[in-house]
Amino acid sequence: MKINRVCTVFFSPTGGTKRVACALAEQLAALLGAAEEHFSLTLPEDRQKTLCFQEDDLVVAASPVYAGRLPNKLAPEYARILRGHHTPVVPLCVFGNRSPGDALREWLLLVENGGFVPVAAASIACRHAFSDEIGAGRPDKEDLAELCAFARSIAQILAQPDIDPLDYDRETPLAPYYTPLKTDGTPAKFLKAKPVLLENCTRCGLCADQCPMGSIERETLLVSGVCIKCQSCVRVCPSHALRFEDPDFLSHVAMLREHCTARAENTFLL
């Protein structure tokens, strides 16, 4: 089949998911001789639209993994926004070196229900949003080489006149969300945790501008809405004036550093 446009759609609060998605899309566009276009779903204003794609588009749809699933506050928005018309799609789940859980299968089911035809899919390890020590430096050269090989395989699939949807488990109920643990192995309860604003804040407002939930008030710079712990505000702040101090959250991060620094493997479905 002829692909005229490779479209990258991503939710990427700290940049890792975007980097993975764009790396794959760039390779695919070159191999297919297609135009390339990017669509961010990261900020609230990005998610006010509906994105419709056609049969001659190839969509690379990328989401981070939160607790082994798609982010629960974003999955309904993905379903509302993304519309395909027998559009080939490659769902990507980007996980922070712990586990992709059941997120990729959830993503496949969601896009298929939206009119897309999955032709391949992957779970890719990346630096964890909570700590640079977890998945340090990823995606690295090895990951990018694997993505290049994946792109070549996808291009071969799309070169066929008839394409069958990806074969995967559509019947088993999705696994529950992972329960975060503290260093002592008990559940870490930080659902209501929010970043703390420190005295060295310069009031630049970048945290409010970049909050994917629009939950930081521009005047006070306090979190008044839902916090999904994405770390966008913490990482974008030039003064390092935001941090999480919740004890359960910090214990969970320490547990991840202790148990999840070994290199996690990527998974490719073709």
N, C-alpha and C positions, 0 to 999 in steps of 0.2 A: 504494500500500500504506500501511497505517496503522502509524506508528512511535510507540510509547508511551514509549520511553526512549532517550536518547542517552548512550552510555557512552564515557568517555574512558579509554584504557589507555595508560600511558606509562612509559618508562624515562628518567629525566631527572636525572643527577647534579648538574648545575649550573643547572638551572631553565629553560634555553632551550626545550627540547623540550616541557616541560609548558606553558609559556606559549603556544606556538604551538598545541598540541593543544586547550587549554582555550578559546582565542580562537575556533577553528573550532567546537568543540562548543557553546559558548554561543550562537553565531549559529544553528546548526542547531536546537538545542532551541527557540529562540524562533520560528523559521520553521515548525517542525513541530508546535508546541504540545505538546512532549514534556517529560517529566522529564529531569533531567540527573544523572549519577552518575560519579564519578571513581575510577579504580583505578590506584594506583601500583605499579610493578614495580621501583622504584629500590633499595630495601634488601633484604638477603637474606631477612628475615622476610616481606616482601611477596610473595616468590616461592615460598613454601611451599604456596600454594593452587593450585587449578585454577579458572579463570574460565570459566563456561559462559554462553552467550548464546543467545537465541531469535530467531525470525523477526521479532518486533515490536520488537527492539532494533536500533539503529544504532550500530556501534562505530567510534570514531575511534581507530585504533591508531598510536601515535607512537613512533619510535625515533630516536636520534641516528645519524649516519653516522660510522663509524670506518674510515679508509683506503679509502673508496669502497664499503664494504659495511656490512651490519649488524654490530654488535660481535660478534666470533667467540665470546666467552665467554657472550654473552646469547642469541644466536639459538636455540641448542638449548632454552634455558629458555622463550623465547617459544613455541616449538613445543609444548613440554610443557604449558604453562599455559593457552594460549588454545584454547577449544573453541566452535565455532559450530554451529548447526543451521539451515543456509540463512540465516545472519545477514548482512545487508548490512554492509559494512565499507568504511571509507575509510582506507587506510594512508597515513601521513605519514612522510617521512624528513626530518630536520632536519640540515642540514650547515653546517659552519663557514666558509662563504663561499669554499671552495676548489672542491669538486666533489662532487655526490651520487654519482658513479660509477654502479655497478649496484645500489645499495642498495634503491632503490624496487622494482625488478623482483624482487629477492630477497624483499622484504617481501610483495609481491603473491603470489608463489608459496607462501610459507610460510603465509599466512592462508588462501589458497584450499585448501591441503592440509589445513587444520584445520577445514574445514566452513563457511567464510565465503564470501560472494559479494561480490567487489569491485565497487563501483558508481562509484568515482572514486578518485583517488590524487594525491599531490602531493609534491614535494621543495621544502622551504622553507629559504632561507638564514637564518642566525642568527649571532650573535657566536661566534667560535671559542673553545672552552674554553681554549686555550693562551695567548690574548692578546686583550685588549680592543681592540687596534688592528685586528684582522682581523674584518671584519663588524661594525664599531663601531655600536652602537645598534640592531642588528637583533634581532628584527623591529621595524620602524619603522612610521610611519603608512601609508606606501605598501604595505608588506607586509600590514598588517592590513586595508587596503581591498581588496586582492586576495583575502584570505581571506574577506571578507564576500561578494564577488562569487562566489567559489567555492562558498560555502554556499548562495547562492541557486540556483546551477546544480544542485547536488546535490538541493536540495528539489524542483526541477522534475522531476528524474529520478525521485525517489521518489513523486511524485504520480501516476505512470503505474501502471495496473493490473498490468502485467507488466514486469519489469525484466530486461534482459539483462546478464550479467556484463561487466565492462569488457574491452574488446578490447586486448590487449597481447601482446608477444612471450613466449610460453611455451616456445619451442623452443631458442633459442640458449643455449649454456652460459654461466653467469655469468662475468663478468670476474674476474680474480684481484684480490686485495687490492692496493691502491696501495702502492708502496715509498716510504717517506718519504725525502726528499733533504736533504742539507746545502747550505750556501750555495755550495759548489764543484761541486754537481751529482752528487756521489757518494752512495751509500746511507747514510742515517742509521740506525745500529744502536743502538737504545735500548730494545729489548724488555725487558731486565732492569733498566732504570732505575727508581728508587724515590725518593719525596720524602725530603728531608733535614730532620730536626728541628733547629731552631735554639735558641740559648740563651734566647731571650725567651719560650719556651713557658711558659704558665701552668698546664699540666696540666688544662685544662678538659674534655678528652676529646671535644670536638665532632667532631674528625677521625675518631675511632674510631666514634662513633655514626652518622656520615653516610657512611662508606665503603660503597659499593654492593657490594663484594665481601666485606665483613667481614674485611678483611685487616690491619687495624691493631689491634694488641694493646692492650686497655684499660689495662693496668697500665704497660706500657713506652712505649706510643704509637709503637712501631716497626712497620714493615710486615713482617709475617711470611709473608704469602700473596701471591697474584697481584695485581699492580698493573696496571690497564688504562689508566693515564694520564688518567683522566677529569677530574682537577683538583678533584674535590669537596672533598678535604681542604684543598687550598691555598686555595680560595675561601671555605670556611666558617670558617677560622681567624680569630678576632677579633684575634689578636696578630700575624698575618702571620708565623707562626713555622715555616711549611713552604714549601719550594721545591725545584724540581728543579735539580740542578747538573751532570747528565750532559752532557758536551761535545757529543755527537751530538744529544741532544734540544735543547739550546740552539741549535745550528746550524740544526736543522730549523725551529725557531720563527722564527729570523732569516730563513730562506729564505721562510717563509710571509708574514712582514711585508713582505718585499721584492717578492713576486710576487702576493700574493693579497688585496690590500686594495681593489682595484677592485670595484665593486658587482656581485655575482653575481645572476643572474636566477633567479626561482622557476619551477618547472615544474608544470603542472596537467594531469592526464589525466581526460577526461570521456567 
